[in-house]
Amino acid sequence: MEERRRDREATTRALRTAARRVFADKGYDAATTREVAQEAGVSEQLIQRYFNGKAGLLLSIMEAYAENDRAGAFGTPPPGDSAEAEIENFLTFNLDRELRAGEFARVAIYRSIVDPKVAAEIARMFTESREPFIYARLSALRDKDLINAGVNLKAISHVISSLSFALAFNDQMLFRRDRGELRRTIKAFAKTLARGMTTPSQ
């Protein structure tokens, strides 16, 4: 039984790895389960058995990615000694990280438009990983009196997390914005937002 479980785990990992390559190369709609199975070196029938088809396979990849994200498997932004530094580091880190995801990130975005389950998994990744992360970092600065006590860090963290998606996926992956321009945008945004968070209310 243990050997069978290990075999299944190895097969599902191989299929997810193969699917990432095939989906990124051909696009989700054009890719076939036969091509994925051939890439993985296993029977095509296992995709249906383990994932309930191609859509389930993509969702499984997204779930694994989200789990790794929550576990910090992709690394974390370097800590900053100010709100401006924390915000800039967070946005820049996610900009660079999503670039490394390559064409598969674009596949996931396109599919999320028509597949509510994929969209929900992407949303869950942000609400359960990125938002809590930047919230914890900013809270630590507030505890040091480097951010005003009255600042709504929950709302601020949601905005920053959402912006990380917009910059990394929309601007960078879809619209092909110049990365130097995006970094300048991040720097300006971090400076402006931090100023409002650290200036006492009048």
N, CA and C atoms as an extended XYZ file, in Angstrom:
606
Properties=species:S:1:pos:R:3:atomname:S:1:resname:S:1:resid:I:1 pbc="F F F"
N         0.822       -1.208        0.000 N   MET     1
C         0.000        0.000        0.000 CA  MET     1
C         0.862        1.267        0.000 C   MET     1
N         1.919        1.251        0.833 N   GLU     2
C         2.818        2.407        0.894 CA  GLU     2
C         3.519        2.622       -0.442 C   GLU     2
N         3.938        1.530       -1.073 N   GLU     3
C         4.600        1.644       -2.373 CA  GLU     3
C         3.637        2.189       -3.413 C   GLU     3
N         2.390        1.754       -3.361 N   ARG     4
C         1.393        2.242       -4.310 CA  ARG     4
C         1.159        3.742       -4.121 C   ARG     4
N         1.129        4.179       -2.858 N   ARG     5
C         0.942        5.605       -2.583 CA  ARG     5
C         2.113        6.418       -3.122 C   ARG     5
N         3.321        5.905       -2.932 N   ARG     6
C         4.497        6.612       -3.450 CA  ARG     6
C         4.478        6.671       -4.976 C   ARG     6
N         4.043        5.583       -5.593 N   ASP     7
C         3.956        5.567       -7.049 CA  ASP     7
C         2.959        6.613       -7.539 C   ASP     7
N         1.826        6.702       -6.849 N   ARG     8
C         0.822        7.687       -7.252 CA  ARG     8
C         1.355        9.103       -7.077 C   ARG     8
N         2.014        9.358       -5.948 N   GLU     9
C         2.576       10.691       -5.719 CA  GLU     9
C         3.608       11.050       -6.780 C   GLU     9
N         4.450       10.093       -7.136 N   ALA    10
C         5.460       10.343       -8.166 CA  ALA    10
C         4.798       10.609       -9.510 C   ALA    10
N         3.747        9.864       -9.811 N   THR    11
C         3.052       10.037      -11.093 CA  THR    11
C         2.349       11.381      -11.157 C   THR    11
N         1.679       11.773      -10.086 N   THR    12
C         0.981       13.058      -10.095 CA  THR    12
C         1.974       14.213      -10.202 C   THR    12
N         3.124       14.090       -9.542 N   ARG    13
C         4.149       15.137       -9.677 CA  ARG    13
C         4.643       15.219      -11.113 C   ARG    13
N         4.880       14.057      -11.726 N   ALA    14
C         5.364       14.025      -13.109 CA  ALA    14
C         4.336       14.635      -14.054 C   ALA    14
N         3.071       14.360      -13.819 N   LEU    15
C         2.018       14.907      -14.679 CA  LEU    15
C         1.886       16.416      -14.504 C   LEU    15
N         1.989       16.891      -13.278 N   ARG    16
C         1.917       18.339      -13.070 CA  ARG    16
C         3.097       19.051      -13.725 C   ARG    16
N         4.287       18.467      -13.592 N   THR    17
C         5.471       19.060      -14.211 CA  THR    17
C         5.340       19.077      -15.724 C   THR    17
N         4.895       17.967      -16.287 N   ALA    18
C         4.721       17.877      -17.738 CA  ALA    18
C         3.655       18.848      -18.217 C   ALA    18
N         2.552       18.935      -17.474 N   ALA    19
C         1.460       19.815      -17.873 CA  ALA    19
C         1.888       21.278      -17.865 C   ALA    19
N         2.678       21.672      -16.881 N   ARG    20
C         3.174       23.053      -16.863 CA  ARG    20
C         3.920       23.371      -18.153 C   ARG    20
N         4.779       22.422      -18.590 N   ARG    21
C         5.561       22.657      -19.806 CA  ARG    21
C         4.665       22.680      -21.036 C   ARG    21
N         3.773       21.717      -21.140 N   VAL    22
C         2.918       21.609      -22.323 CA  VAL    22
C         1.940       22.782      -22.389 C   VAL    22
N         1.319       23.116      -21.265 N   PHE    23
C         0.383       24.240      -21.252 CA  PHE    23
C         1.090       25.543      -21.609 C   PHE    23
N         2.286       25.732      -21.069 N   ALA    24
C         3.028       26.954      -21.352 CA  ALA    24
C         3.452       27.023      -22.812 C   ALA    24
N         3.804       25.878      -23.378 N   ASP    25
C         4.289       25.842      -24.759 CA  ASP    25
C         3.167       25.982      -25.774 C   ASP    25
N         2.048       25.314      -25.542 N   LYS    26
C         0.984       25.246      -26.542 CA  LYS    26
C        -0.256       26.040      -26.170 C   LYS    26
N        -0.350       26.457      -24.905 N   GLY    27
C        -1.574       27.079      -24.433 CA  GLY    27
C        -2.518       26.012      -23.912 C   GLY    27
N        -3.341       26.391      -22.941 N   TYR    28
C        -4.203       25.401      -22.310 CA  TYR    28
C        -5.178       24.783      -23.300 C   TYR    28
N        -5.842       25.602      -24.104 N   ASP    29
C        -6.876       25.085      -25.011 CA  ASP    29
C        -6.301       24.143      -26.065 C   ASP    29
N        -5.118       24.468      -26.583 N   ALA    30
C        -4.533       23.653      -27.654 CA  ALA    30
C        -3.871       22.386      -27.117 C   ALA    30
N        -3.451       22.409      -25.885 N   ALA    31
C        -2.773       21.241      -25.309 CA  ALA    31
C        -3.759       20.092      -25.125 C   ALA    31
N        -3.275       18.871      -25.304 N   THR    32
C        -4.115       17.688      -25.110 CA  THR    32
C        -3.568       16.848      -23.957 C   THR    32
N        -4.452       16.072      -23.358 N   THR    33
C        -4.011       15.195      -22.271 CA  THR    33
C        -3.054       14.126      -22.796 C   THR    33
N        -3.209       13.776      -24.040 N   ARG    34
C        -2.296       12.793      -24.628 CA  ARG    34
C        -0.874       13.340      -24.655 C   ARG    34
N        -0.730       14.599      -25.047 N   GLU    35
C         0.599       15.218      -25.089 CA  GLU    35
C         1.199       15.313      -23.689 C   GLU    35
N         0.362       15.651      -22.728 N   VAL    36
C         0.850       15.753      -21.349 CA  VAL    36
C         1.323       14.395      -20.860 C   VAL    36
N         0.528       13.356      -21.116 N   ALA    37
C         0.883       12.007      -20.672 CA  ALA    37
C         2.177       11.532      -21.336 C   ALA    37
N         2.320       11.823      -22.615 N   GLN    38
C         3.545       11.435      -23.322 CA  GLN    38
C         4.752       12.152      -22.740 C   GLN    38
N         4.580       13.431      -22.417 N   GLU    39
C         5.673       14.207      -21.816 CA  GLU    39
C         6.073       13.626      -20.467 C   GLU    39
N         5.070       13.156      -19.725 N   ALA    40
C         5.331       12.599      -18.393 CA  ALA    40
C         5.761       11.142      -18.447 C   ALA    40
N         5.534       10.494      -19.588 N   GLY    41
C         5.894        9.088      -19.718 CA  GLY    41
C         4.960        8.144      -19.000 C   GLY    41
N         3.668        8.517      -18.947 N   VAL    42
C         2.690        7.665      -18.268 CA  VAL    42
C         1.458        7.513      -19.155 C   VAL    42
N         0.526        6.693      -18.700 N   SER    43
C        -0.706        6.469      -19.452 CA  SER    43
C        -1.621        7.691      -19.377 C   SER    43
N        -2.240        8.023      -20.496 N   GLU    44
C        -3.166        9.154      -20.540 CA  GLU    44
C        -4.341        8.948      -19.591 C   GLU    44
N        -4.745        7.709      -19.378 N   GLN    45
C        -5.878        7.423      -18.517 CA  GLN    45
C        -5.657        7.879      -17.077 C   GLN    45
N        -4.392        7.991      -16.670 N   LEU    46
C        -4.111        8.408      -15.299 CA  LEU    46
C        -4.503        9.862      -15.048 C   LEU    46
N        -4.541       10.678      -16.094 N   ILE    47
C        -4.960       12.074      -15.919 CA  ILE    47
C        -6.414       12.131      -15.483 C   ILE    47
N        -7.235       11.294      -16.111 N   GLN    48
C        -8.639       11.235      -15.730 CA  GLN    48
C        -8.791       10.626      -14.341 C   GLN    48
N        -8.019        9.600      -14.051 N   ARG    49
C        -8.131        8.910      -12.767 CA  ARG    49
C        -7.703        9.791      -11.601 C   ARG    49
N        -6.595       10.497      -11.772 N   TYR    50
C        -6.046       11.268      -10.663 CA  TYR    50
C        -6.571       12.708      -10.594 C   TYR    50
N        -6.946       13.273      -11.755 N   PHE    51
C        -7.308       14.700      -11.784 CA  PHE    51
C        -8.694       14.985      -12.362 C   PHE    51
N        -9.394       13.949      -12.808 N   ASN    52
C       -10.688       14.141      -13.465 CA  ASN    52
C       -10.577       14.990      -14.729 C   ASN    52
N        -9.480       14.823      -15.451 N   GLY    53
C        -9.333       15.497      -16.737 CA  GLY    53
C        -8.379       16.672      -16.721 C   GLY    53
N        -8.324       17.356      -17.853 N   LYS    54
C        -7.361       18.448      -18.051 CA  LYS    54
C        -7.627       19.625      -17.118 C   LYS    54
N        -8.894       19.988      -16.931 N   ALA    55
C        -9.219       21.118      -16.057 CA  ALA    55
C        -8.783       20.828      -14.626 C   ALA    55
N        -8.999       19.603      -14.182 N   GLY    56
C        -8.583       19.235      -12.832 CA  GLY    56
C        -7.075       19.233      -12.677 C   GLY    56
N        -6.380       18.876      -13.739 N   LEU    57
C        -4.917       18.887      -13.714 CA  LEU    57
C        -4.394       20.307      -13.560 C   LEU    57
N        -4.963       21.241      -14.308 N   LEU    58
C        -4.552       22.639      -14.178 CA  LEU    58
C        -4.840       23.154      -12.782 C   LEU    58
N        -6.014       22.824      -12.262 N   LEU    59
C        -6.367       23.278      -10.922 CA  LEU    59
C        -5.407       22.691       -9.888 C   LEU    59
N        -5.016       21.443      -10.066 N   SER    60
C        -4.072       20.815       -9.147 CA  SER    60
C        -2.725       21.541       -9.162 C   SER    60
N        -2.293       21.967      -10.340 N   ILE    61
C        -1.050       22.728      -10.443 CA  ILE    61
C        -1.175       24.037       -9.672 C   ILE    61
N        -2.314       24.714       -9.848 N   MET    62
C        -2.530       25.979       -9.157 CA  MET    62
C        -2.564       25.776       -7.643 C   MET    62
N        -3.208       24.709       -7.200 N   GLU    63
C        -3.289       24.428       -5.764 CA  GLU    63
C        -1.901       24.153       -5.183 C   GLU    63
N        -1.087       23.397       -5.924 N   ALA    64
C         0.268       23.100       -5.461 CA  ALA    64
C         1.101       24.375       -5.402 C   ALA    64
N         0.918       25.247       -6.405 N   TYR    65
C         1.642       26.519       -6.431 CA  TYR    65
C         1.250       27.373       -5.231 C   TYR    65
N        -0.060       27.424       -4.955 N   ALA    66
C        -0.543       28.227       -3.829 CA  ALA    66
C        -0.020       27.690       -2.510 C   ALA    66
N         0.016       26.365       -2.381 N   GLU    67
C         0.520       25.758       -1.158 CA  GLU    67
C         1.998       26.075       -0.957 C   GLU    67
N         2.768       26.000       -2.022 N   ASN    68
C         4.187       26.356       -1.942 CA  ASN    68
C         4.361       27.830       -1.588 C   ASN    68
N         3.471       28.665       -2.140 N   ASP    69
C         3.532       30.090       -1.855 CA  ASP    69
C         3.289       30.342       -0.372 C   ASP    69
N         2.266       29.702        0.179 N   ARG    70
C         1.958       29.880        1.600 CA  ARG    70
C         3.093       29.375        2.484 C   ARG    70
N         3.787       28.334        2.013 N   ALA    71
C         4.879       27.748        2.794 CA  ALA    71
C         6.194       28.505        2.635 C   ALA    71
N         6.206       29.529        1.792 N   GLY    72
C         7.426       30.306        1.588 CA  GLY    72
C         8.459       29.621        0.725 C   GLY    72
N         8.010       28.670       -0.110 N   ALA    73
C         8.951       27.907       -0.934 CA  ALA    73
C         9.614       28.749       -2.011 C   ALA    73
N         9.025       29.882       -2.344 N   PHE    74
C         9.593       30.732       -3.391 CA  PHE    74
C        10.473       31.842       -2.822 C   PHE    74
N        10.713       31.775       -1.514 N   GLY    75
C        11.488       32.816       -0.879 CA  GLY    75
C        10.580       33.925       -0.369 C   GLY    75
N        11.167       34.902        0.278 N   THR    76
C        10.409       36.035        0.810 CA  THR    76
C        11.164       37.329        0.531 C   THR    76
N        10.442       38.438        0.470 N   PRO    77
C        11.122       39.722        0.260 CA  PRO    77
C        12.045       40.041        1.426 C   PRO    77
N        13.150       40.705        1.158 N   PRO    78
C        14.025       41.104        2.270 CA  PRO    78
C        13.299       42.089        3.170 C   PRO    78
N        13.536       42.027        4.473 N   PRO    79
C        12.859       42.956        5.390 CA  PRO    79
C        13.339       44.385        5.170 C   PRO    79
N        12.433       45.319        5.422 N   GLY    80
C        12.783       46.729        5.304 CA  GLY    80
C        12.706       47.407        6.652 C   GLY    80
N        13.435       48.497        6.824 N   ASP    81
C        13.446       49.199        8.106 CA  ASP    81
C        12.472       50.372        8.122 C   ASP    81
N        11.602       50.437        7.106 N   SER    82
C        10.595       51.491        7.035 CA  SER    82
C         9.423       50.981        6.218 C   SER    82
N         8.283       51.672        6.314 N   ALA    83
C         7.118       51.280        5.518 CA  ALA    83
C         7.438       51.373        4.030 C   ALA    83
N         8.138       52.407        3.643 N   GLU    84
C         8.494       52.572        2.229 CA  GLU    84
C         9.330       51.391        1.736 C   GLU    84
N        10.324       50.990        2.513 N   ALA    85
C        11.190       49.883        2.115 CA  ALA    85
C        10.424       48.569        2.062 C   ALA    85
N         9.554       48.329        3.047 N   GLU    86
C         8.783       47.091        3.060 CA  GLU    86
C         7.871       46.992        1.834 C   GLU    86
N         7.190       48.065        1.526 N   ILE    87
C         6.277       48.070        0.380 CA  ILE    87
C         7.046       47.885       -0.919 C   ILE    87
N         8.128       48.610       -1.066 N   GLU    88
C         8.929       48.486       -2.289 CA  GLU    88
C         9.515       47.084       -2.425 C   GLU    88
N        10.040       46.536       -1.344 N   ASN    89
C        10.627       45.189       -1.396 CA  ASN    89
C         9.579       44.139       -1.757 C   ASN    89
N         8.399       44.267       -1.174 N   PHE    90
C         7.320       43.301       -1.428 CA  PHE    90
C         6.900       43.327       -2.895 C   PHE    90
N         6.648       44.498       -3.422 N   LEU    91
C         6.188       44.609       -4.810 CA  LEU    91
C         7.272       44.196       -5.803 C   LEU    91
N         8.505       44.574       -5.533 N   THR    92
C         9.602       44.209       -6.429 CA  THR    92
C         9.859       42.709       -6.412 C   THR    92
N         9.803       42.114       -5.228 N   PHE    93
C        10.004       40.671       -5.105 CA  PHE    93
C         8.978       39.902       -5.929 C   PHE    93
N         7.711       40.277       -5.814 N   ASN    94
C         6.662       39.568       -6.541 CA  ASN    94
C         6.710       39.847       -8.037 C   ASN    94
N         7.186       41.021       -8.406 N   LEU    95
C         7.389       41.315       -9.825 CA  LEU    95
C         8.406       40.347      -10.417 C   LEU    95
N         9.519       40.175       -9.719 N   ASP    96
C        10.574       39.292      -10.207 CA  ASP    96
C        10.159       37.824      -10.153 C   ASP    96
N         9.438       37.449       -9.091 N   ARG    97
C         9.056       36.052       -8.934 CA  ARG    97
C         8.105       35.598      -10.029 C   ARG    97
N         7.124       36.418      -10.363 N   GLU    98
C         6.169       36.011      -11.391 CA  GLU    98
C         6.822       35.959      -12.765 C   GLU    98
N         7.858       36.746      -12.967 N   LEU    99
C         8.577       36.662      -14.235 CA  LEU    99
C         9.215       35.288      -14.377 C   LEU    99
N         9.701       34.734      -13.272 N   ARG   100
C        10.313       33.409      -13.313 CA  ARG   100
C         9.275       32.330      -13.595 C   ARG   100
N         8.006       32.608      -13.292 N   ALA   101
C         6.952       31.626      -13.589 CA  ALA   101
C         6.736       31.488      -15.083 C   ALA   101
N         7.169       32.490      -15.847 N   GLY   102
C         7.163       32.400      -17.299 CA  GLY   102
C         5.784       32.296      -17.911 C   GLY   102
N         5.724       31.543      -19.005 N   GLU   103
C         4.503       31.466      -19.779 CA  GLU   103
C         3.366       30.788      -19.030 C   GLU   103
N         3.675       29.951      -18.062 N   PHE   104
C         2.597       29.276      -17.354 CA  PHE   104
C         1.739       30.275      -16.586 C   PHE   104
N         2.338       31.345      -16.095 N   ALA   105
C         1.558       32.363      -15.397 CA  ALA   105
C         0.496       32.932      -16.320 C   ALA   105
N         0.847       33.133      -17.572 N   ARG   106
C        -0.111       33.655      -18.546 CA  ARG   106
C        -1.231       32.652      -18.797 C   ARG   106
N        -0.888       31.371      -18.835 N   VAL   107
C        -1.899       30.330      -19.009 CA  VAL   107
C        -2.927       30.393      -17.881 C   VAL   107
N        -2.440       30.513      -16.656 N   ALA   108
C        -3.334       30.547      -15.501 CA  ALA   108
C        -4.247       31.762      -15.545 C   ALA   108
N        -3.708       32.910      -15.934 N   ILE   109
C        -4.512       34.126      -16.001 CA  ILE   109
C        -5.609       33.978      -17.044 C   ILE   109
N        -5.235       33.545      -18.242 N   TYR   110
C        -6.222       33.371      -19.297 CA  TYR   110
C        -7.323       32.412      -18.863 C   TYR   110
N        -6.934       31.312      -18.251 N   ARG   111
C        -7.921       30.306      -17.872 CA  ARG   111
C        -8.828       30.802      -16.751 C   ARG   111
N        -8.307       31.659      -15.883 N   SER   112
C        -9.110       32.145      -14.763 CA  SER   112
C       -10.301       32.973      -15.226 C   SER   112
N       -10.211       33.520      -16.439 N   ILE   113
C       -11.307       34.336      -16.967 CA  ILE   113
C       -12.554       33.487      -17.202 C   ILE   113
N       -12.362       32.235      -17.612 N   VAL   114
C       -13.496       31.379      -17.957 CA  VAL   114
C       -13.702       30.236      -16.973 C   VAL   114
N       -12.767       30.047      -16.062 N   ASP   115
C       -12.874       28.953      -15.100 CA  ASP   115
C       -12.902       29.516      -13.681 C   ASP   115
N       -14.074       29.561      -13.062 N   PRO   116
C       -14.188       30.140      -11.715 CA  PRO   116
C       -13.313       29.432      -10.683 C   PRO   116
N       -13.067       28.140      -10.861 N   LYS   117
C       -12.258       27.415       -9.890 CA  LYS   117
C       -10.806       27.878       -9.928 C   LYS   117
N       -10.282       28.118      -11.118 N   VAL   118
C        -8.914       28.624      -11.239 CA  VAL   118
C        -8.840       30.044      -10.681 C   VAL   118
N        -9.848       30.864      -10.995 N   ALA   119
C        -9.885       32.235      -10.476 CA  ALA   119
C        -9.927       32.225       -8.950 C   ALA   119
N       -10.715       31.320       -8.395 N   ALA   120
C       -10.824       31.234       -6.936 CA  ALA   120
C        -9.508       30.814       -6.306 C   ALA   120
N        -8.771       29.923       -6.977 N   GLU   121
C        -7.489       29.478       -6.439 CA  GLU   121
C        -6.472       30.604       -6.458 C   GLU   121
N        -6.481       31.400       -7.512 N   ILE   122
C        -5.588       32.555       -7.567 CA  ILE   122
C        -5.940       33.540       -6.458 C   ILE   122
N        -7.241       33.788       -6.283 N   ALA   123
C        -7.677       34.705       -5.226 CA  ALA   123
C        -7.274       34.182       -3.852 C   ALA   123
N        -7.407       32.867       -3.649 N   ARG   124
C        -7.048       32.274       -2.364 CA  ARG   124
C        -5.558       32.426       -2.085 C   ARG   124
N        -4.758       32.314       -3.132 N   MET   125
C        -3.318       32.466       -2.970 CA  MET   125
C        -2.985       33.841       -2.399 C   MET   125
N        -3.701       34.855       -2.875 N   PHE   126
C        -3.425       36.208       -2.401 CA  PHE   126
C        -3.959       36.439       -0.997 C   PHE   126
N        -5.179       35.983       -0.737 N   THR   127
C        -5.791       36.266        0.566 CA  THR   127
C        -5.193       35.434        1.691 C   THR   127
N        -4.641       34.252        1.371 N   GLU   128
C        -4.100       33.390        2.420 CA  GLU   128
C        -2.580       33.446        2.525 C   GLU   128
N        -1.930       34.116        1.589 N   SER   129
C        -0.472       34.155        1.622 CA  SER   129
C         0.059       35.577        1.555 C   SER   129
N        -0.199       36.258        0.468 N   ARG   130
C         0.432       37.561        0.278 CA  ARG   130
C        -0.101       38.629        1.221 C   ARG   130
N        -1.411       38.693        1.362 N   GLU   131
C        -1.958       39.702        2.270 CA  GLU   131
C        -1.476       39.509        3.706 C   GLU   131
N        -1.556       38.296        4.253 N   PRO   132
C        -1.059       38.116        5.628 CA  PRO   132
C         0.426       38.433        5.767 C   PRO   132
N         1.201       38.151        4.710 N   PHE   133
C         2.635       38.389        4.789 CA  PHE   133
C         2.938       39.878        4.928 C   PHE   133
N         2.387       40.690        4.029 N   ILE   134
C         2.703       42.115        4.080 CA  ILE   134
C         2.047       42.747        5.315 C   ILE   134
N         0.910       42.211        5.733 N   TYR   135
C         0.266       42.708        6.957 CA  TYR   135
C         1.177       42.482        8.174 C   TYR   135
N         1.770       41.297        8.260 N   ALA   136
C         2.661       40.997        9.391 CA  ALA   136
C         3.883       41.913        9.380 C   ALA   136
N         4.443       42.139        8.185 N   ARG   137
C         5.623       43.008        8.090 CA  ARG   137
C         5.286       44.447        8.511 C   ARG   137
N         4.152       44.961        8.024 N   LEU   138
C         3.774       46.336        8.360 CA  LEU   138
C         3.365       46.450        9.824 C   LEU   138
N         2.743       45.410       10.368 N   SER   139
C         2.363       45.422       11.779 CA  SER   139
C         3.595       45.513       12.681 C   SER   139
N         4.648       44.823       12.279 N   ALA   140
C         5.886       44.878       13.054 CA  ALA   140
C         6.449       46.300       13.087 C   ALA   140
N         6.324       47.002       11.976 N   LEU   141
C         6.784       48.391       11.930 CA  LEU   141
C         5.876       49.286       12.777 C   LEU   141
N         4.575       49.004       12.760 N   ARG   142
C         3.661       49.794       13.595 CA  ARG   142
C         3.974       49.579       15.077 C   ARG   142
N         4.344       48.361       15.446 N   ASP   143
C         4.702       48.074       16.835 CA  ASP   143
C         5.941       48.856       17.264 C   ASP   143
N         6.754       49.248       16.285 N   LYS   144
C         7.952       50.041       16.576 CA  LYS   144
C         7.681       51.536       16.436 C   LYS   144
N         6.402       51.898       16.276 N   ASP   145
C         5.983       53.297       16.110 CA  ASP   145
C         6.528       53.918       14.825 C   ASP   145
N         6.761       53.069       13.824 N   LEU   146
C         7.213       53.571       12.528 CA  LEU   146
C         6.055       53.746       11.552 C   LEU   146
N         4.870       53.334       11.970 N   ILE   147
C         3.631       53.540       11.218 CA  ILE   147
C         2.581       54.020       12.208 C   ILE   147
N         1.765       54.957       11.794 N   ASN   148
C         0.747       55.501       12.687 CA  ASN   148
C        -0.175       54.404       13.195 C   ASN   148
N        -0.529       54.507       14.466 N   ALA   149
C        -1.374       53.497       15.104 CA  ALA   149
C        -2.754       53.410       14.465 C   ALA   149
N        -3.249       54.525       13.916 N   GLY   150
C        -4.595       54.548       13.350 CA  GLY   150
C        -4.707       54.051       11.926 C   GLY   150
N        -3.607       53.676       11.309 N   VAL   151
C        -3.641       53.221        9.918 CA  VAL   151
C        -4.335       51.857        9.823 C   VAL   151
N        -5.240       51.713        8.882 N   ASN   152
C        -5.938       50.444        8.664 CA  ASN   152
C        -5.045       49.516        7.847 C   ASN   152
N        -4.247       48.722        8.548 N   LEU   153
C        -3.273       47.885        7.851 CA  LEU   153
C        -3.920       46.746        7.077 C   LEU   153
N        -5.112       46.303        7.486 N   LYS   154
C        -5.818       45.269        6.736 CA  LYS   154
C        -6.147       45.777        5.337 C   LYS   154
N        -6.700       46.981        5.274 N   ALA   155
C        -7.049       47.565        3.982 CA  ALA   155
C        -5.805       47.854        3.156 C   ALA   155
N        -4.783       48.388        3.804 N   ILE   156
C        -3.542       48.708        3.099 CA  ILE   156
C        -2.914       47.432        2.533 C   ILE   156
N        -2.923       46.366        3.310 N   SER   157
C        -2.330       45.103        2.858 CA  SER   157
C        -3.084       44.535        1.670 C   SER   157
N        -4.403       44.685        1.672 N   HIS   158
C        -5.198       44.216        0.538 CA  HIS   158
C        -4.851       44.992       -0.722 C   HIS   158
N        -4.719       46.290       -0.590 N   VAL   159
C        -4.376       47.129       -1.741 CA  VAL   159
C        -3.001       46.760       -2.286 C   VAL   159
N        -2.031       46.605       -1.409 N   ILE   160
C        -0.669       46.278       -1.847 CA  ILE   160
C        -0.633       44.912       -2.510 C   ILE   160
N        -1.321       43.939       -1.924 N   SER   161
C        -1.371       42.598       -2.503 CA  SER   161
C        -2.018       42.620       -3.878 C   SER   161
N        -3.121       43.351       -4.002 N   SER   162
C        -3.795       43.456       -5.299 CA  SER   162
C        -2.909       44.141       -6.324 C   SER   162
N        -2.188       45.163       -5.885 N   LEU   163
C        -1.289       45.859       -6.803 CA  LEU   163
C        -0.160       44.944       -7.254 C   LEU   163
N         0.305       44.062       -6.378 N   SER   164
C         1.372       43.138       -6.775 CA  SER   164
C         0.908       42.254       -7.927 C   SER   164
N        -0.378       41.873       -7.902 N   PHE   165
C        -0.940       41.083       -9.000 CA  PHE   165
C        -1.020       41.920      -10.271 C   PHE   165
N        -1.537       43.131      -10.137 N   ALA   166
C        -1.706       43.989      -11.309 CA  ALA   166
C        -0.374       44.277      -11.997 C   ALA   166
N         0.645       44.558      -11.210 N   LEU   167
C         1.953       44.873      -11.791 CA  LEU   167
C         2.634       43.638      -12.375 C   LEU   167
N         2.640       42.550      -11.588 N   ALA   168
C         3.386       41.358      -12.000 CA  ALA   168
C         2.709       40.606      -13.141 C   ALA   168
N         1.390       40.442      -13.064 N   PHE   169
C         0.680       39.690      -14.090 CA  PHE   169
C         0.212       40.579      -15.234 C   PHE   169
N        -0.624       41.573      -14.905 N   ASN   170
C        -1.219       42.382      -15.968 CA  ASN   170
C        -0.184       43.198      -16.734 C   ASN   170
N         0.517       44.059      -16.002 N   ASP   171
C         1.453       44.956      -16.683 CA  ASP   171
C         2.649       44.210      -17.271 C   ASP   171
N         3.227       43.304      -16.469 N   GLN   172
C         4.456       42.642      -16.909 CA  GLN   172
C         4.207       41.498      -17.881 C   GLN   172
N         3.300       40.578      -17.532 N   MET   173
C         3.117       39.371      -18.328 CA  MET   173
C         2.190       39.571      -19.519 C   MET   173
N         1.131       40.350      -19.335 N   LEU   174
C         0.159       40.519      -20.407 CA  LEU   174
C         0.478       41.710      -21.302 C   LEU   174
N         0.711       42.864      -20.675 N   PHE   175
C         0.897       44.085      -21.449 CA  PHE   175
C         2.346       44.354      -21.830 C   PHE   175
N         3.276       43.562      -21.260 N   ARG   176
C         4.703       43.676      -21.590 CA  ARG   176
C         5.250       45.070      -21.315 C   ARG   176
N         4.841       45.645      -20.192 N   ARG   177
C         5.377       46.951      -19.816 CA  ARG   177
C         6.868       46.856      -19.539 C   ARG   177
N         7.560       47.948      -19.775 N   ASP   178
C         8.994       47.999      -19.523 CA  ASP   178
C         9.271       47.788      -18.032 C   ASP   178
N        10.166       46.855      -17.711 N   ARG   179
C        10.423       46.523      -16.313 CA  ARG   179
C        11.055       47.687      -15.554 C   ARG   179
N        11.855       48.463      -16.230 N   GLY   180
C        12.424       49.640      -15.573 CA  GLY   180
C        11.336       50.624      -15.180 C   GLY   180
N        10.357       50.780      -16.051 N   GLU   181
C         9.233       51.668      -15.753 CA  GLU   181
C         8.414       51.125      -14.585 C   GLU   181
N         8.217       49.810      -14.557 N   LEU   182
C         7.462       49.215      -13.458 CA  LEU   182
C         8.183       49.393      -12.123 C   LEU   182
N         9.489       49.251      -12.140 N   ARG   183
C        10.251       49.446      -10.899 CA  ARG   183
C        10.171       50.898      -10.431 C   ARG   183
N        10.184       51.827      -11.357 N   ARG   184
C        10.050       53.241      -10.981 CA  ARG   184
C         8.653       53.511      -10.423 C   ARG   184
N         7.658       52.849      -11.002 N   THR   185
C         6.289       52.985      -10.502 CA  THR   185
C         6.190       52.461       -9.073 C   THR   185
N         6.808       51.314       -8.836 N   ILE   186
C         6.807       50.735       -7.491 CA  ILE   186
C         7.461       51.684       -6.500 C   ILE   186
N         8.589       52.224       -6.871 N   LYS   187
C         9.321       53.123       -5.969 CA  LYS   187
C         8.475       54.350       -5.633 C   LYS   187
N         7.827       54.931       -6.653 N   ALA   188
C         7.013       56.125       -6.428 CA  ALA   188
C         5.797       55.802       -5.564 C   ALA   188
N         5.163       54.665       -5.835 N   PHE   189
C         3.993       54.263       -5.053 CA  PHE   189
C         4.377       54.031       -3.594 C   PHE   189
N         5.464       53.304       -3.370 N   ALA   190
C         5.895       53.003       -1.998 CA  ALA   190
C         6.192       54.281       -1.229 C   ALA   190
N         6.847       55.218       -1.878 N   LYS   191
C         7.193       56.477       -1.213 CA  LYS   191
C         5.942       57.270       -0.849 C   LYS   191
N         4.995       57.333       -1.795 N   THR   192
C         3.775       58.116       -1.569 CA  THR   192
C         2.890       57.486       -0.499 C   THR   192
N         2.688       56.154       -0.578 N   LEU   193
C         1.838       55.483        0.399 CA  LEU   193
C         2.456       55.547        1.793 C   LEU   193
N         3.743       55.320        1.878 N   ALA   194
C         4.413       55.331        3.180 CA  ALA   194
C         4.323       56.708        3.827 C   ALA   194
N         4.366       57.749        3.020 N   ARG   195
C         4.278       59.108        3.576 CA  ARG   195
C         2.945       59.299        4.285 C   ARG   195
N         1.875       58.799        3.690 N   GLY   196
C         0.559       58.913        4.322 CA  GLY   196
C         0.422       58.047        5.554 C   GLY   196
N         1.197       56.976        5.628 N   MET   197
C         1.110       56.063        6.763 CA  MET   197
C         1.945       56.526        7.948 C   MET   197
N         2.875       57.413        7.698 N   THR   198
C         3.787       57.821        8.765 CA  THR   198
C         3.650       59.282        9.169 C   THR   198
N         2.783       60.032        8.456 N   THR   199
C         2.562       61.414        8.813 CA  THR   199
C         1.390       61.513        9.785 C   THR   199
N         1.564       62.082       10.947 N   PRO   200
C         0.459       62.185       11.917 CA  PRO   200
C        -0.742       62.923       11.319 C   PRO   200
N        -1.937       62.457       11.678 N   SER   201
C        -3.157       63.098       11.185 CA  SER   201
C        -3.266       64.511       11.775 C   SER   201
N        -3.764       65.405       10.943 N   GLN   202
C        -3.886       66.784       11.380 CA  GLN   202
C        -5.233       66.999       12.079 C   GLN   202
